[in-house]
Amino acid sequence: MAYPPIDSYAFLSDTHTAALIAADGAVEWLCVPHFAGDAVLARLLDRRNGGVLDLTVAGCAEPSRRYVPGTLVLESRYETAEATAVVHDFLAVRPGDTARPLHAEKTLVRRVAVERGTIRLGIEVRPRIGYGATTVSWAGGDGRWWAADTPLRVDCALPGEVVDGTLRFSAELSAGQTTALLLGYGDDPAEPADPADLLRRTCQTWETWTRRTDYHGFGADTVRHSALVLRGLSFDETGALIAAPTTSLPEEIGGVRNWDYRHVWHRDAALLLLALFRLGHAEEGRRYLRFLMSVCSGDLLTPLVGIHGTTAREQELPHLEGYAGSRPVRVGNEAAEQVQFDTYGHVLDAALAYHQLTGELTEEQWALLRRHVDVMADRWHEPDHGTWEIRGPRRHYVHAKVMTWVCLDRGIRLAELLGDSSAADVERWRLARDTVHAEVLERGFDPQVGSFVMEYGSTELDASLLRIPLVGFLPGDDPRMLATIDRVRAGLEIGPGLLRRYRADDGLPGTEGAFLLCSFELVSALVLAGRRDEAHEVFARLLAYAGPLGLYSEELGADGTALGNYPQAFTHLALIEAALNLDGASNRDALHAWASRGGP
């Protein structure tokens, strides 16, 4: 069987785990007992050995699909000449409390309602544990089934049978009839709820959250949808944001650039906090800040952590063929072991923005953060692995130096806001900050090529340089930035507005596509440069690249093929940032002040 396009999948979430549903109605990705758990449905990565939950209506190969507005509930209409059936797919949620605003029911629901005529419905449940390594054994009957060796149960009133580890259900249903299959993945074998009640409650819960998104400016519909996706990528227990719910979707079809993104990258921190607060979701912002502080207690910051604050060792799964033959399939992420100094800048930037917006940063939290400012004051001159996690020797990456400056700058300002009396430390930070700034301008900008460069002594380009004005290191209309924008576009574009991260040799075979985070950051950089018409044009092009359900992967090929893990938080965060900057484009002074964190 052919592999569906990556961006053709629908994304479901209960904020505890996620599911991906192909255009033909097959659930091809589900991890239990949480986002980072075992992918018991993994046909996304192996058409033969990956588990699947299939649903078919005879005579209709692919339904029309949409999300119920303001929700992550998928509505699919199956049409034949004789009949129409509507299927609602969702991971059930209900309202929670302050500690956990959304409560996961830990149940995947597939509810079928026949509107006209008679349909022949078929459902197959074929999970495989160990990421597709082992067939599941089933026990039970009379409407309830339990899987051995994994916390899965199925509730379905249709007649069922087990054939070679597959649960099969089939029936003819006529107009006015409904049925449902509930796949529970929790350890608690509670009595199944009424599917209609679960549907109503799940829709109401998501709709209530979406109505709180207080934004009605430029691109409001797209921004609200992206905010909903980000909420679906947030872990209910802690508020942590995973980069994507998938692993090993390739950056090059058939290549080896396949990574596990079911982790929390600190480089998302500032963007996420700003997005949550600017869109009216202050409580979610507070929860994320608390999670961030919980993983800042060590002497050094790792670039990423798992959803529970720890990381698993990277390993390969040779029994999976990988999406479209893209091997290896990996779980865990070795990048957690790298030294990435930009991490410190992102964390301190988030902390300053949080305190400016709330005034709630505590003395205990500041005590944790100031240690990391001290680290950068001592180590800013060292090389690191860079924000793109190139698996090679450490280098003096310009973006890392800029983010080191951000760490020191935000640390100084937090000390002033919080009345920190350690004047000697702050003066040392100030000296380091100013030294870094001067060095970046001297060694990071190459007058011969007329732009900032990827690393000291190199002429290579790096799309992360577009963040220089977005963090207030230089004004967006500084001539050096204007030249850098033009050179990045000339050297890294693979299509209008589609930017690769870099072209330098990174030690891996093959190439990758355009990195959509950078493409949306180009929009923001153009706004700050005063080139609004150009920014609008690029933004419109990027919106046209969204998948059929408004979702974005990590990357795009020059032909528009979606690449990389999906849906990608970083892409949707940068989309929101770009839209907000376009919305405020008429007030450039305010935008520059906000970029430098001049105030809320």
GUNURO-347716 format. One record per residue: z, y, x of N, C-alpha, C in turn. Coordinates in steps of 0.001 Angstrom, whole numbers, plus 500000, padded with zeros to 6 digits. Example, Ala and Ser with C-alpha at 12.3 -4.5 7.8 and 13.67 -1.06 7.14 Angstrom:
residues 2
507800494310513190507800495500512300507800496700513200507080497750512850507140498940513670507870500030512900
END
This chain:
residues 600
500000498807500851500000500000500000500000501238500883499258502247500476499206503497501225500516504256501069500835505086502055502030505924501986501710507218501241502503507572500230502265508829499522502481510025500445501854511165500156502148512376500925503647512692500881504183513146501994505617513408502072506060514392501005505279515445500794505721516476499856505367516163498406504907514925498151504677514522496757505933513939496122506954513687496931508180513080496407509030514111495675509645513673494579510663514468493897512003514222494576512837515238494590514152515200495226515233515258494160516101514265494158517263514251493272518528514303494116519575514916493597520840514978494323521992515064493340523118514471493726524381514707493028525379515361493982524876515894495105525624516527496194526491515527496957526313514250496701526992513218497475525969512330498178524857512080497508523712511424498118522456511978497468521308511458497879520028511953497366519086510792497142518115511004496262517060510025496017515718510733496070514695510022496505513326510531496493512480509608495626511694510223494735510871509465493785509407509800494017508603508757494239507171508938494457506481509350493164505239509817493312504493510307492153504226509219491130504254507951491532504013506867490584505290506399489892506432507060490178507676506736489501508594505797490251508246505414491471509087504505492252510127505298493039511398504906492908512447505489493742512380504794495096512010505555496138511729504956497441512722505379498520513759506115498141514779506489499140516098506724498426517129506026498878518493506236498393519449505666499420520375506502499891521386506075500854522737505966500159523491504933500485524826504747499923525776504374501063527045504803500985527674505449499819527568506968499813526777507555500747526630509007500810525322509306501534525044510605501739523789511029502363523468510251503649524476510034504470524248509459505795524455507958505820524577507318504663524831505893504600523573505046504708523735503783504409522655502798504476521576503103503430520336503162503865519222503397502939518871502083502256519527501805501136519271500550500416517923500595499696517424501784499405516040501964498959515334502721500073514414502067500763513795502682501944512304502380502045511635502182500883510199501951500955509468503170501513510126504309501521509590505506502168509205505220503615509934504318504261509722504031505681509115502660505946508925501870504901508325500552505101507887500022503747506598499939503495506074499557502184506398498104501850506646497287502856506864495866502633508355495519502617509116496069503566510503495652503739511521496643503192511102497832502850512046498814502326512357498556500860513603498770500470513979498584499072513332499613498167513260499286496840512605500167495884513180499920494495513163500957493675513473500845492246512237501351491509511460500424490988510155500761490420510231500865488897509470501773488329509347501913486876507885502121486550507349501309485656505944501420485291505784501422483782504798502173483324504353502150481938502908501653481961502656500518481349501332499910481400500270500894480933499218501019481752498107501893481384498229503307481910499336503644482594499511504999483139499958504881484583499067505215485522499370505048486942500318506118487455500077507373487065500926508469487530501211509411486370502467509745486150502812510694485087502666512136485570502672513063484633502839514476484994504337514726485160504691515602486101506108515758486440506489517229486570507746517480486294508325518798486530509842518623486563510524519632487108511975519673486983512343520362485676513335519830484968513907520598483861514370521922484454513926523076483915514195524365484558515663524563484910515885525022486146517230525307486608518037524095486985517392522926487145518114521686487431517385520877488497518056519804488938517422518779489757517233517507488939516906517681487667516582516579486766515056516512486654514490515368487011513037515202486978512606514707485607511616515377485037511045514978483748509607514529483979509318513275483652507987512702483853507415512275482511506164512671482244505496512312480995504405511284481279504581510110480688503614509025480818502722509045479579501430509295479785500480509419478669499421508328478762499204507628477664498041506753477515497331507169476239496192506571475968495465506918474746496293506599473503497153505593473611497888505141472430499339505604472388499910506090473510501359506320473521501750507406474513502951507947474297503561508915475209505034508563475378505471508519476625506890508293476921507352509349477914508590509790477770509182510774478674510343510104479410510320510200480725511378509630481560512142510755482237513458510724482107514311511653482843515028510885483940514802511321485172515451510723486341516423511733486929517633511291487232518618512203487806519775511426488405520423512056489369521709511600489866522756512398489100523566511728488333524424512390487356525534513194488032525767514400487519526858515261487975527571515848486763528789516278486993529530517013485975530316518118486658530798519111485907531586520179486533532837519605487197533193520178488340534382519738489054535495520756488974536102521035490117537191522001490173536982522874491402537968523685491745537824524606492869537582523860494176538281522755494361538136521998495597536771521336495716536217520915494575534916520244494561534183520690493303533406521796493393532827522401492178531900521497491376531173520612492047530338519641491348530888518252491632531000517450490578531553516105490734530430515095490547530194514278491567529156513257491494529634512068490663528831511685489687529130510485488899528776509207489666528076509369490793527649508249491631526814507242490826525883507815490071525019507001489215523619507601489180522634506801489520521234507173489341520800506705487965520292507622487154519930507330485771518422507452485599517826506460484938516422506497484555516378506267483039516201507336482288516245507262480829514833507416480273514419506489479416513066506445478867513136506690477360512342507643476879512249507921475441510778507894475039510448507118474028509064507010473559508848508039472451507840508898472644507556509940471656506519509492470625505524508709471038504519508225470086503978506888470567503517506104469624502903504831469948503888503813470491503340502819471165504139501737471741503773501571473215504776501452474062504543501291475495505064499930475950504505499464477049505031498293477731505697498782479006507021498664479053507825499199480151508228498074481100508099498326482389508570497396483397509442498109484416510566497506484770511465498067485776511828496954486761511731497262488056512150496332489086513151497012490015514272496354490275515303496868491165515378495925492356514943496425493518514882495572494697515474496299495904516790496499495916517406497110497103517463496119498251517521496642499466517699495819500657518703496518501560519716495827501999520772496449502783520416496407504270521156497221505054520842497333506478519522498013506708519237499078505937517961499789506045516785498815505892516859497991504866515746497095504569515793495757505266516876495469505998516903494247506783517177492999505959517957493134504865518451491951504158518282492103502655517821491040502023517696491022500573519078490966499920519203491615498785520461491629498033520527490427497104521717489869496968521966488829495962522653489469494766522268489040493568522802489623492338523651488603491586524672489128490911525488488319490013525681489093488720525949488364487625526201489033486354525162488698485318524976489588484386524064489401483269524613490077482039523911489923480906524333490545479652524507492056479807523563492674480483523561494133480563524213494712481794524953493943482597525592494472483807525428493487484956524988494019486103524715493206487272525375493847488484525853492991489420526483493463490644525733492902491850525563493743492861524936493295494101526014492831495077525690491810495843526612491338496868526451492174498138527561492433498834527577493059500166527189494532500183527059495146499039526823496585498977527307497079497619527887498285497533528492498736496273527457499229495265526612498329494797525592498668493806525825497856492542525611498494491409525662497789490131524580498370489230524089497555488345523033497972487429523497497729486001523334498760485165523578498641483732522264498892483014521804497906482248520553498035481507520592497063480342520331497584479135520399496746477935519171495869477747518113496102478519516898495302478381517116493894478928516370492920478430516463491571478989516094491594480473516921490940481314516682490956482747516747489583483369516116489455484525516155488206485287516102488549486769516576487629487590516539487782489041515475486850489598514554487439490362513490486656491000513433487071492459513836486161493360513792486409494806514481487724495188515666487949494652516432489134494990516048490387494234515074490296493331514630491438492540515116491286491100515762492336490604516128492388489186514929492915488415514491492170487404513318492583486638513683492742485170513210493862484600513411494140483180512058494522482584511817494095481351510586494492480677510818494485479171510058495341478485510189495410477031509055496232476465508793496029475176507931496933474423508825497882473636508522499172473735509298500193473025508349501022472188508793501378470985507965502159470065508554503536469851507752504401469213508150505789468992509555505870468403510367506763468998511744506954468551512754506100469285512303505100470032513229504242470768513494504811472164514703504569472653515085504975474003515750503790474704515691503821476013516438502862476820516733503529478144517574502918478955517930503507480243518370502420481203518182502706482479518761501902483543519661502811484365520877502349484619521845503085485411522132502284486676521885502891487820522198502275489105523418502989489686524573502355489612525790502925490160525961502524491608526436503450492439526561503131493855527981503301494374528954503572493509530326503760493954531125502469493932532306502519494528533196501349494531533935501181493211533971502233492400534717502189491144533830501633490037534087500428489558533236499830488516533604500330487121533464501650486911533821502221485616532838501758484541533299501856483304532411501537482191531258502526482158530048502066481899528901502977481913528989504006480796528608505233481144528589506303480152527285506253479369527263506941478240526048507019477436524993507815478204523786507282478417522767507988479195522410509360478627522401509493477306522099510793476705523177511807477055524440511368477062525528512269477447525428512646478919525086511679479762524931511972481188523808512980481420522702512819480691521582513743480822521999515140480397522617515242479250523024516557478757524016517225479718525004516471480174526033517034481047525451517429482407524543516608482934523935516925484224523085518188484124522276518292483072521469519510482885522362520741482751523396520640481949524281521781481757524970522190483055525373521207483856526059521509485112525139522259486069523903521763486237522962522452487118522561523814486557522321523891485248521918525165484655523005526227484815524251525823484661525360526764484843525388527279486272525186526382487228525164526824488625524002527775488883522824527426488382521641528255488621521800529640488020522425529738486851522621531053486233523505531956487087524307531390487935525149532196488820524366532779489987523125532354490189522316532899491278521920534319490917522609535268491519522489536677491142521404537350491973520166537004491682519044537614492392517864537714491445517322538911491344516197539143490435515103539960491123515085539910492454514127540697493208512850539956493501512233540320494620510946539752495010511048538236495123510088537529494514510047536073494603511237535391493980511793535959492906513059535467492352512994533992491955511921533578491307511843532180490867511858531225492054511106531559493086511056530706494276512399530705494993513036531864495070514344531956495717515369531116494969515375531214493646516354530441492869516123528941493028514852528530493064514558527105493251515013526643494636514766527457495654515198527099497002516720527039497081517396527954496399518863527916496384519362526630495747518686526179494701519062524931494034518866523743494975517778523750495726517538522686496699518657522673497742519034523856498236520104523929499223521418523414498648521680523724497382522908523201496760522848521682496704521674521138496451521533519694496420521682519051497784521497519825498849521656519316500207523063519540500748523955520069499931525339520324500342526224519147499936527066518710500848527906517538500642529124517907499808529346517186498707530378517592497747531782517558498335532045516683499291533417516557499798533835517736500656532876518365501352533240519404502323532463520707502176531329520674501495530468521856501461529503521924502627529496520921503504528582520890504644527138520776504157526223521417504881524804521397504521524050520479505473523436519415504935522602518567505783521232519216505957520611518933507103519297519512507367518236518944506439518347517656506115517438516986505185518088515654504816517698515059503692518318513792503280517638512564503870516687512748504775515874511641505272515998511499506785515557510363507272515419510145508705514011509674509025513527510104510180512332509539510815511023509804510093510975510759509167509667511183508676508993511938509816507762511575510165507200511957511465506719513401511530506887513996512706506295515302512993504825515155513389504423513925513652503022513589513893502793512201513323501830512051512426501585510754511800501229509730512878501986508631512887501757507589513871502422507837515208503116508989515363503721509343516639505185508945516732505840509402517798507224509003518089508228510106517782507769511251517302508676512375517043509324512205515664510227511251515615510831510847514348512349510874514530513034511786513818514449512025514068515261511928512786516536511673512949517459511583511812518027512971511533517723513498510350518159514857509993519298514859508978519951513741508779521044513688507816522354514141508467522279515287509132523401515860509856523487517353509552524540517961510056524790519393509852524530520108511175523512520947511209523207521744512392523897523104512270524630523499513321525302524795513279524312525964513289523072525708513702522082526795513692521760527239512272522144526436511270521963526838509872523083527755509383524170527879510165525415528445509638525249529855509099524759530772509936524682532164509501523706532337508348522530531699508455521544531811507385522112531317506064522838530200506099523376529644504863524442530547504267525376531011505087526429531887504560525841533151503954524903533754504657524293534977504134523559534709502831522830533590502776522099533257501556523058533037500390524123532278500613525065531987499528525707533264499000526179534111499894526856535328499441525872536315498818524693536451499384523741537418498843523187536962497500523252535655497235522742535148495964523847534927494935525075535296495268526149535240494286526969533973494274526878533156495328527611531893495373528705531967496436529650532860496203530697533121497195531577531899497434531898531146496379532804530021496566532174528954497461530875528703497287530203527753498162530191528268499601530053529601499758530126530189501093531481529961501738532525530106500964533873529876501494534059528404501898533566527493501068533709526077501390532972525744502691531777526309502861531041526028504095531775526609505293532327527819505161533067528417506271534256527543506650534953527005505659536089526130505962535631524878506710534497524306506297533976523152507030533630523543508459532979524684508613532582525143509938533799525287510840534862525871510316536075526040511109536701524681511458536546523715510580537156522402510828536517521676511995535272522039512346534600521370513460534507522287514681535260523372514670535269524314515792536550524215516615537324523156516399538637523087517034538574522648518485537471522061518923537365521615520306537048522763521251537037522451522549536733523476523545535248523814523578534406522831523233532965523030523242532389522723521873531309523405521529530632523179520262529434522269520475529341521227519668528139520405519688527097521026518773525814520813519033524783521434518196524813520969516748525265519725516525525267519181515179526421518218515025526809518001513780527852517028513458527419516270512219528071515142511963527822514402510741528526515062509568528278514553508376528824515183507179530341515091507104530934514186507883532389514090507931532955514703509203532116515422509973532594516107511165532406515340512455531887514111512389531618513316513578530151512903513571529677512381514689528274511966514763528176510518515205527146509851514706526890508467515084525923508430516269526070507434517106525179507281518242523764506964517770522775507560518414521384507317518035520976505897518373520297505242517427519760503917517674518446503755516913517664502774517324516370502519516700516452501285515811515639501291514745515588500178513793514206499531513885514046498557514771512702497991515011512139497195513850512968496808512874512444496014511759511689496860510743511742498193510862511000499071509956509740499570510642508622499572509907507362500001510515507263501510510616508114502251509878508044503704509898506993504241508953507182505478508504506237506110507584504846506111508211503901505489507524502503505418507985502416504910509421503299503957509769503263503371511099503842504241512195504661505205511826505255506117512814506563505527513324506532505008514520507683504366515131508100505124516378509408505027516725510471504234516105511124504954514929511784504177514083512692504723513070514063504833513730514677506010513616515955506257514273517042506589513255518263506184513553519448506653512837520428507160513881521181508200513508521963508912514514521066509880515252521649510821516006520829511825516671521428512180518030520685511846519066521133512073520443521301513555520760520675514426519976520792515857520233522238516338520153523098515577519485524514515953519409525163515985520785524550515316521759525108515267523096524568516367524000523674517187523490523089518247524307523998519469524390523692520323525367524340521623525495523367522665524954523735523282523849522879524300523221523721525549522989523537526543523835524368527738523754524051528595522542522865528427521952522576529210520750523540528857519621524117527644519672525084527215518658526221528214518534526714528715519668527849529640519651527478530946518958526261531390519177525822532609518519525728532454517019525200531326516562525078531099515123526456531044514452527407530362515095528737530233514508529440531589514449529391532367515523530057533685515517529345534653514589528033534544514494527290535392513558527724535100512127527877533812511801528338533432510465529744533942510207530597533837511204531988534272511028532075535772510799531313536566511549531336538015511344530820538370509961529685537781509578529140538070508246530152537697507171530808536552507334531806536120506357532945537140506248533434537597507373534561538534507320534126539892506782532925540324507123532430541585506567532317541505505049531916540347504546531699540191503110532979539922502335533971539298502994535175538893502256536470539465502809536508539786504101537759540199504735538778539082504819538326537820504752539245536693504599539404535829505842538794536185506964538970535374508158540431535451508600541051534308508798542481534262509105542725534339510611543974534606510977544339534636512385544111533281513041544414532210512320544209530874512863542725530603513108541866531022512177540433530834512349539917531672513520540392532897513625539974533752514731540435533169516072541605532549516106542089531943517346541132530843517817540584530075516859539591529061517210538310529706517739537865530728517056536583531346517392536637532085518721537742532770519001537792533582520224537715532695521466538176531442521369538031530519522490536569530288522819535740530241521781534317530014522014533636531262522560534117532437522190533598533661522808533948533670524289535155533231524611535565533107526018534639532171526786534295531042526150533406530084526799532078530741527156531512531503526232530223532133526502530337533262527524531466533947527536531660534988528552531661534379529952532113533117530051532159532433531337530862531710531676530124531248530649529025530315530911527645530847530528527541532098530126526268532600529611525146532486530635525493532505531934524475532493532988523939531096533272524514530054532610524079528686532864522829528336532040522029527389532503520919526893531671521449525958530588520625525710529562520999524769528506519755524030528035519901523239526969518776522446526473517904523199525471518348524357524999517538525151524084517663524713522638517279525602521745517446525355520312516545524250519784515421523958520489514483522949519989514792521553520497515912521383521219516399520059521602515414519297522475514712520011523321513791519358524247514598518425525152514187517167525199514959516156525915514509516100527377514939517109528097514617517227529509515710518001530210515450518482531427516473519233532157516799520557531461517986521055531727518391522353531165517587523476531817517311524487531014516542525636531495517167526926530964516702528033531494517183529340531042516285529823529897516513529273528715515713529637527549516094531034527064515087531848526771515338533230526384516062533285525035515653532462524091516321532483522789517802532129522936518122531166523806519520530810524029520298531989524592519698532747525502520372533923526059520600534976524973519601535153524116519756536118523013520908535704522109521003534428521798522079533970520921523430533982521635523438533862522965524676534071523714525129535515523539524175536440523630524477537857523371525051538017521970524469537328520978524971537401519606526428536934519554526730535820520210528104535316520219529066536373520749528732536965521885529605537959522491529700539212521633528567539666521117528544540871520291529384540695519031529204539558518343529965539319517113531445539102517426531741538480518574533128538304518965533822539634519201533137540549519860533698541884520104533981542589518783533053542510517883533226543221516612534311542584515757534419541267515795535497540612515060536856541004515644536948541062516963538205541476517582538597542878517124537628543765517034537914545126516574538341545143515113537634544368514274537965544336512847539337543712512589539699542736513419540951542007513204542112542578513998541864543655514741542945544282515490543461543424516629542567542667517264542968541819518389543404542716519546544604542493520025545174543379521043544847542949522471544081541887522632543769541389523974542650542231524582542997543447524972541990544405525420541238543918526650541929543215527551541267542755528766540173541745528444540454540836527510539444539852527119538236540526526495538493541449525586537386542115524895536545542907525879537181543528526856536419544272527845535553543333528685536074542145528982535295541146529716534117540678528880534337540490527573533238540102526688532168541191526648532637542443526598531686543568526505530817543636527755531423543438528908530670543451530161529645542319530171530061541119529738529134539988529700528006540244528712528348540777527540527314541059526527526260542001527080526689543088527695525737544077528191524919543525529360525533542666530160524815542052531276523737541104530762524083540299529749523089539395529156521921540190528594522230541248527875521170542050527254520209542586528311520774543134529377519930543694530429519107542603531110519710541436531327518981540359531999517828539847531151518049539712529837516977539239528964515805540205528986516093541501528972515007542478529000514270542455530338514995542144531411514375542126532729513637540821533009514259539682532672513703538380533054513037537633531895513391538007530672512840537313529511511563537929528985511265539165529403510026539831529005509108539885530215507908539367530065506942539325531165505915540431530963505965541475531758505012542585531556503571542188531847503381541124532639502015540698532948501330540114531713502076539332530924501484538761529708501791539625528490502719540566528639502969541542527578503811541036526436504752540102526687505604539627525600506845538950526180507809538687525309508895537804525682508327536389525844509021535581526649508530534244526972509610533214526659509223531941526751510106530863526357511320530739527274511098530867528584512190530725529541511912531629530740512951531911531476512800532731532670511775532110533617510865532936534126509883532478535088508689531777534486508607531707533165507509531018532487506647532034531745505435531631531428504583532449530545504378531775529200505086530648528968504950529934527708505557530722526555505004530509525370505491531163524162506480530279523426507296530903522585508313530200521808508505530976520512508254530325519376508349531027518092509769531462517767510784530875518420512162531329518168512386532760518644511484533284519472511580534676519908511458535646518737510898535187517625510790536053516446512151536426515889513213535692516265514552536017515771515192537170516527514581537636517588515182538723518369515535539918517491514625540421516648515034541531515771515871541079514582515782539813514202516497539342513019517987539215513272518404539251514545519834539255514873520267540585515473519363541579515497519726542915515957519725543086517459519119542163518207519061542304519661518189543490520049517079543670519345516192544827519484515712545233518098515358546500517904514736546882516630513422546152516435513088545902515192511871545164514894510607545892515286510670547228515398509473547986515760509460548377517238510349547781518029510303547984519474508945547499519985508277548264520849506939547864521316506900546462521914507992546050522567508017544702523150508018543632522066508672543935520956508663542962519860507320542945519145506728544105518963505410544152518322504398543331519123504454543478520454503541542713521300503852541224521240505139540880521167505523539470521105505050538828519815505185539539518697504697539016517421503213538697517513502448539631518060501002539426518140500661538259519062501360538162520180501046537090521115501482535732520567502608535678519867503033534425519247501995533969518233501505534900517429500486534524516454499212534047517133498810534752518181497565534387518859497684533034519558498881532725520069499026531525520876499576530309520157500266530520519024500949529400518371500462529113516956499629529969516389499129529709515035498139528544515042498335527609514106497351526543513923496617526714512596496960527732511865496351528109510596496961529431510200496401530156509251496940531469508885498425531398508518499244532037509340500680532073509081501436530830509489500745529793509961501388528530510326501604528488511835502872528555512247503213528643513661503815527340514177503312526867515289504013525841516034505222526465516712506192525636517084507363526164517785507008526595519204506206525786519891505844526037521281504676525131521627504068525368522782503018524476523282503401523875524634504572524179525141505003523672526435505183522162526396505063521525527543505270520086527665506754519785527429507036518956526437508431518630526132508780517194526496507913516532527229508204515189527700507894514084526717507393514422525533507060513417524523505545513356524336505011512189524048503574512101523791503219512730522451501972513150522335501499513692521061501904515142520856501623515619519667501936517007519313502570517024517931503110518163517564503695518323516244502908519358515459503280519537514182502603520506513340503247521879513414502897522704512450503509524034512353504922523885511815505859524602512420507265524545512033507498525618510977507807525208509749507813526157508638508944527173508722510056526819509354511089527822509595510496529008510334509786528743511419509205529817512220508158530596511429507429529897510580506400530561509785507026531566508825508134531182508168508811532137507297509531533219508099510000532891509303510619533927510132509595534945510604508335534529510722507270535481511014507217536551509925507377536134508670507392537098507562508504538115507772509708537650508059510843538558508252510619539477509447510082538922510534509820539754511709508783540828511407507763540483510628506745541475510252507341542573509378508251542213508489508906543229507664509664544210508548510458543691509479511249544560510350510366545355511304509150544865511537508197545607512365507495546710511590507726546772510284507064547774509457505696547368508977505343546093509123504011545611508746504125544840507427504444545566506363504764544932505082503568544225504462502400544844504513501234544211503894500929542872504559501027542841505878500800541605506620501854540558506251503106541017506101504193540104505730503958539513504344503536540345503392503241539855502047502122538817502076501103539062502876499972538136502951500417536780503494501207536781504561501676535526505144502587534792504160503482535525503503504401534898502550503628534225501421502612534906500904501811534321499822501119533045500280500615533034501500499969531830502024500972530686502133502175530997502591503183529958502767503631529394501419503718530238500402504080529731499078503034528744498573501790528984498920500721528089498466500805526711499126501557526602500223501697525322500917502814524460500341503569524954499366504657524153498793504100522893498146504925521849498119504532520628497438504432520842495943503943519872495196503721520040493756504998520338492970506158520044493538507421520338492869508179521467493559507460522272494345508066523441494970508958523129496145508763521982496786509605521563497905508822521628499207509563521895500302508948521996501618509528520966502573508653520422503401509089519578504502509410520473505703509649519845506822509958520578508049508725521247508636507586520541508593506381521019509252505152520784508374504055521415508785502752521204508145501698521019509224500760520119508976499592520029509833498629521160509535497664521348510401496687522424510199495921522255508896495810521004508417495106520741507169496018520796505946497272521203506138498214521292505032499008520034504779498842519002505613499602517765505450501069518000505776501966517616504864503397517767505101503849516785506171504694517270507079505200516473508191506698516703508333507382515724508896508801515883509190509682515600507995510986515678508231511949515305507211511922516266506024512402515756504859512049516390503587513086516070502529513386517060501665513110518483501816513996519079502904513491520081503571514105520622504781514901521891504457516201521848504718517068522997504416516630524232505171516315524071506459515975525221507287514767525964506711513777525234506213512596525883505636512978526699504412513771526115503526514155526837502311515083528007502623515929527889503643516762529020504063515902530169504571514925529860505414514063530907505953513198531534504865512800530736503869512067531280502725512915532326502006514174531982501753515068532933501074515231534194501911515457534045503212515610535204504087514363536081504038513182535457504080511937536229504055511785536982502740512079536317501626511961536983500320512925538151500202514149537970500665515126539058500597514704540223501480514138539928502633513656541009503492512463541727502870511560540981502253510444541626501558510942542485500401511972542005499713512527542768498603513102544100499075513672544117500266514264545356500791513381546076501771512074545737501794511189546264502827511045547780502785511293548389501645511133549845501549512256550608502240513344549903502593514478550547503251514695549892504606513860550256505569513911549604506874515202549893507613515772551072507423517029551376508101518124550411507651518163550148506344519164549208505826518913547798506348517631547404506439517315546076506951517737545925508408517476546941509219517872546872510625519392546836510753520074547604509911521540547587509949522064546214509563521434545594508560521887544261508133521601543223509213520430543300509850520090542337510900521107542373512034521611543554512356522605543679513428524019543517512919524151543086511649525461542886511008526267544175511037525581545282510668526272546568510634527224546706509476527215545775508554528112545841507408527523545060506258528306544832505200527822544048504061526745544781503287
END
